[in-house]
Amino acid sequence: MNLEEETGKMKWRNLIIGAGIGIAAVYLFKNKLASSYLSSEKVLQIVKKEFKKKGPIDGSWIYTVPEEYTVGETTHKIYRTGVTRTVENQLEQYEALVEAETGTLLEINRIAQ
């Protein structure tokens, strides 16, 4: 084998190694971004826990895909959730907006009585 053939093999090997490292970096970066948000299940647990402090709840729901929500000049990624409860034989429904990274309740709105 001459020097040119060895150099050509080294270039291919370096190219394959570089591509492998690049693919691994993209995979790790993608997983890091995906894990920066709390799971929708965890967020729903937080909301239910807060509502249960004021009495039992009948049902709950959550949109599992975070969405953008702007308050003043600040944009948050939020989960939109809801809780249903019965108070004095009246059905009450609430919508809660929860910050996706921290689980902080940003807003609670009564949507039906």
CYANA upper distance limits for C-alpha pairs under 8 A (distance plus 0.5 A):
  1 MET  CA      5 GLU  CA      6.79
  1 MET  CA      6 GLU  CA      7.43
  2 ASN  CA      6 GLU  CA      6.97
  3 LEU  CA      7 THR  CA      6.60
  4 GLU  CA      8 GLY  CA      6.63
  5 GLU  CA      9 LYS  CA      6.76
  6 GLU  CA     10 MET  CA      6.69
  7 THR  CA     11 LYS  CA      6.72
  8 GLY  CA     12 TRP  CA      6.90
  9 LYS  CA     13 ARG  CA      6.62
 10 MET  CA     14 ASN  CA      6.50
 11 LYS  CA     15 LEU  CA      6.54
 12 TRP  CA     16 ILE  CA      6.67
 13 ARG  CA     17 ILE  CA      6.65
 14 ASN  CA     18 GLY  CA      6.48
 15 LEU  CA     19 ALA  CA      6.60
 16 ILE  CA     20 GLY  CA      6.61
 17 ILE  CA     21 ILE  CA      6.74
 18 GLY  CA     22 GLY  CA      6.65
 19 ALA  CA     23 ILE  CA      6.65
 20 GLY  CA     24 ALA  CA      6.68
 21 ILE  CA     25 ALA  CA      6.61
 22 GLY  CA     26 VAL  CA      6.76
 23 ILE  CA     27 TYR  CA      6.73
 24 ALA  CA     28 LEU  CA      6.69
 25 ALA  CA     29 PHE  CA      6.53
 26 VAL  CA     30 LYS  CA      6.52
 27 TYR  CA     31 ASN  CA      6.77
 28 LEU  CA     32 LYS  CA      6.63
 29 PHE  CA     33 LEU  CA      6.81
 30 LYS  CA     34 ALA  CA      6.75
 31 ASN  CA     35 SER  CA      6.64
 32 LYS  CA     36 SER  CA      7.02
 36 SER  CA    101 GLU  CA      6.65
 37 TYR  CA    100 ALA  CA      5.76
 37 TYR  CA    101 GLU  CA      4.94
 37 TYR  CA    102 THR  CA      8.20
 38 LEU  CA     42 LYS  CA      6.90
 38 LEU  CA     43 VAL  CA      7.14
 38 LEU  CA    100 ALA  CA      6.27
 38 LEU  CA    101 GLU  CA      6.12
 38 LEU  CA    102 THR  CA      7.64
 38 LEU  CA    103 GLY  CA      7.60
 39 SER  CA     43 VAL  CA      6.92
 40 SER  CA     44 LEU  CA      6.64
 40 SER  CA     62 ILE  CA      7.59
 40 SER  CA     63 TYR  CA      8.19
 40 SER  CA     64 THR  CA      5.88
 40 SER  CA     65 VAL  CA      8.31
 40 SER  CA     79 TYR  CA      7.74
 41 GLU  CA     45 GLN  CA      6.80
 42 LYS  CA     46 ILE  CA      6.89
 43 VAL  CA     47 VAL  CA      6.87
 43 VAL  CA     79 TYR  CA      8.14
 43 VAL  CA     98 VAL  CA      7.73
 43 VAL  CA    100 ALA  CA      8.10
 43 VAL  CA    103 GLY  CA      6.38
 44 LEU  CA     48 LYS  CA      6.60
 44 LEU  CA     60 SER  CA      8.35
 44 LEU  CA     61 TRP  CA      8.01
 44 LEU  CA     62 ILE  CA      7.17
 44 LEU  CA     81 THR  CA      7.47
 45 GLN  CA     49 LYS  CA      6.54
 46 ILE  CA     50 GLU  CA      6.86
 46 ILE  CA    103 GLY  CA      7.59
 47 VAL  CA     51 PHE  CA      6.81
 47 VAL  CA     81 THR  CA      8.31
 47 VAL  CA     96 ALA  CA      8.07
 47 VAL  CA    105 LEU  CA      8.21
 48 LYS  CA     52 LYS  CA      6.51
 48 LYS  CA     57 ILE  CA      8.23
 48 LYS  CA     60 SER  CA      8.04
 48 LYS  CA     83 VAL  CA      7.89
 49 LYS  CA     53 LYS  CA      7.16
 50 GLU  CA     54 LYS  CA      8.25
 51 PHE  CA     55 GLY  CA      7.38
 51 PHE  CA     56 PRO  CA      8.15
 51 PHE  CA     57 ILE  CA      7.72
 51 PHE  CA     83 VAL  CA      8.39
 52 LYS  CA     56 PRO  CA      5.80
 52 LYS  CA     57 ILE  CA      6.96
 56 PRO  CA     85 ARG  CA      7.32
 57 ILE  CA     83 VAL  CA      7.49
 57 ILE  CA     84 THR  CA      6.49
 57 ILE  CA     85 ARG  CA      4.96
 57 ILE  CA     86 THR  CA      7.64
 58 ASP  CA     83 VAL  CA      8.09
 58 ASP  CA     84 THR  CA      5.93
 58 ASP  CA     85 ARG  CA      5.33
 58 ASP  CA     86 THR  CA      7.41
 59 GLY  CA     83 VAL  CA      6.27
 59 GLY  CA     84 THR  CA      5.55
 59 GLY  CA     85 ARG  CA      7.41
 60 SER  CA     81 THR  CA      7.93
 60 SER  CA     82 GLY  CA      5.90
 60 SER  CA     83 VAL  CA      4.81
 60 SER  CA     84 THR  CA      6.60
 61 TRP  CA     81 THR  CA      6.08
 61 TRP  CA     82 GLY  CA      5.64
 61 TRP  CA     83 VAL  CA      7.11
 62 ILE  CA     79 TYR  CA      7.58
 62 ILE  CA     80 ARG  CA      6.38
 62 ILE  CA     81 THR  CA      4.64
 62 ILE  CA     82 GLY  CA      6.80
 63 TYR  CA     79 TYR  CA      6.84
 63 TYR  CA     80 ARG  CA      6.13
 63 TYR  CA     81 THR  CA      6.86
 64 THR  CA     79 TYR  CA      7.44
 65 VAL  CA     79 TYR  CA      7.38
 66 PRO  CA     77 LYS  CA      6.30
 66 PRO  CA     78 ILE  CA      5.66
 66 PRO  CA     79 TYR  CA      5.42
 66 PRO  CA     80 ARG  CA      8.18
 66 PRO  CA    100 ALA  CA      7.15
 67 GLU  CA     77 LYS  CA      5.84
 67 GLU  CA     78 ILE  CA      5.89
 67 GLU  CA     79 TYR  CA      7.03
 68 GLU  CA     75 THR  CA      6.99
 68 GLU  CA     76 HIS  CA      6.13
 68 GLU  CA     77 LYS  CA      5.15
 68 GLU  CA     78 ILE  CA      6.69
 69 TYR  CA     75 THR  CA      6.01
 69 TYR  CA     76 HIS  CA      5.70
 69 TYR  CA     77 LYS  CA      6.68
 69 TYR  CA     78 ILE  CA      6.94
 70 THR  CA     74 THR  CA      6.06
 70 THR  CA     75 THR  CA      4.64
 70 THR  CA     76 HIS  CA      6.63
 71 VAL  CA     75 THR  CA      6.77
 71 VAL  CA     76 HIS  CA      8.32
 76 HIS  CA     99 GLU  CA      7.01
 76 HIS  CA    100 ALA  CA      8.38
 77 LYS  CA     99 GLU  CA      6.50
 77 LYS  CA    100 ALA  CA      6.05
 77 LYS  CA    101 GLU  CA      8.04
 78 ILE  CA     97 LEU  CA      6.70
 78 ILE  CA     98 VAL  CA      5.72
 78 ILE  CA     99 GLU  CA      4.97
 78 ILE  CA    100 ALA  CA      5.24
 79 TYR  CA     97 LEU  CA      6.38
 79 TYR  CA     98 VAL  CA      5.72
 79 TYR  CA     99 GLU  CA      7.02
 79 TYR  CA    100 ALA  CA      6.37
 80 ARG  CA     95 GLU  CA      7.57
 80 ARG  CA     96 ALA  CA      6.55
 80 ARG  CA     97 LEU  CA      5.38
 80 ARG  CA     98 VAL  CA      7.04
 81 THR  CA     95 GLU  CA      6.16
 81 THR  CA     96 ALA  CA      5.62
 81 THR  CA     97 LEU  CA      6.79
 81 THR  CA     98 VAL  CA      8.05
 82 GLY  CA     93 GLN  CA      7.66
 82 GLY  CA     94 TYR  CA      5.93
 82 GLY  CA     95 GLU  CA      4.78
 82 GLY  CA     96 ALA  CA      6.26
 83 VAL  CA     93 GLN  CA      6.31
 83 VAL  CA     94 TYR  CA      5.76
 83 VAL  CA     95 GLU  CA      7.06
 83 VAL  CA     96 ALA  CA      8.44
 84 THR  CA     91 LEU  CA      7.56
 84 THR  CA     92 GLU  CA      6.20
 84 THR  CA     93 GLN  CA      4.98
 84 THR  CA     94 TYR  CA      6.91
 85 ARG  CA     91 LEU  CA      6.37
 85 ARG  CA     92 GLU  CA      5.81
 85 ARG  CA     93 GLN  CA      7.05
 86 THR  CA     90 GLN  CA      5.82
 86 THR  CA     91 LEU  CA      5.01
 86 THR  CA     92 GLU  CA      6.44
 87 VAL  CA     91 LEU  CA      6.99
 87 VAL  CA     92 GLU  CA      7.57
 90 GLN  CA    113 GLN  CA      7.23
 91 LEU  CA    112 ALA  CA      8.23
 91 LEU  CA    113 GLN  CA      6.14
 92 GLU  CA    110 ARG  CA      7.90
 92 GLU  CA    111 ILE  CA      8.31
 92 GLU  CA    112 ALA  CA      6.17
 92 GLU  CA    113 GLN  CA      5.02
 93 GLN  CA    110 ARG  CA      6.42
 93 GLN  CA    111 ILE  CA      6.04
 93 GLN  CA    112 ALA  CA      5.50
 93 GLN  CA    113 GLN  CA      6.95
 94 TYR  CA    108 ILE  CA      7.23
 94 TYR  CA    109 ASN  CA      6.00
 94 TYR  CA    110 ARG  CA      4.81
 94 TYR  CA    111 ILE  CA      5.85
 94 TYR  CA    112 ALA  CA      7.61
 95 GLU  CA    108 ILE  CA      6.23
 95 GLU  CA    109 ASN  CA      5.69
 95 GLU  CA    110 ARG  CA      6.83
 95 GLU  CA    111 ILE  CA      7.05
 96 ALA  CA    105 LEU  CA      7.46
 96 ALA  CA    106 LEU  CA      8.05
 96 ALA  CA    107 GLU  CA      6.17
 96 ALA  CA    108 ILE  CA      4.87
 96 ALA  CA    109 ASN  CA      6.86
 97 LEU  CA    105 LEU  CA      6.56
 97 LEU  CA    106 LEU  CA      6.05
 97 LEU  CA    107 GLU  CA      5.69
 97 LEU  CA    108 ILE  CA      6.97
 98 VAL  CA    103 GLY  CA      6.22
 98 VAL  CA    104 THR  CA      6.04
 98 VAL  CA    105 LEU  CA      5.03
 98 VAL  CA    106 LEU  CA      6.06
 98 VAL  CA    107 GLU  CA      7.77
 99 GLU  CA    103 GLY  CA      5.66
 99 GLU  CA    104 THR  CA      5.70
 99 GLU  CA    105 LEU  CA      6.94
 99 GLU  CA    106 LEU  CA      7.07
100 ALA  CA    104 THR  CA      8.37
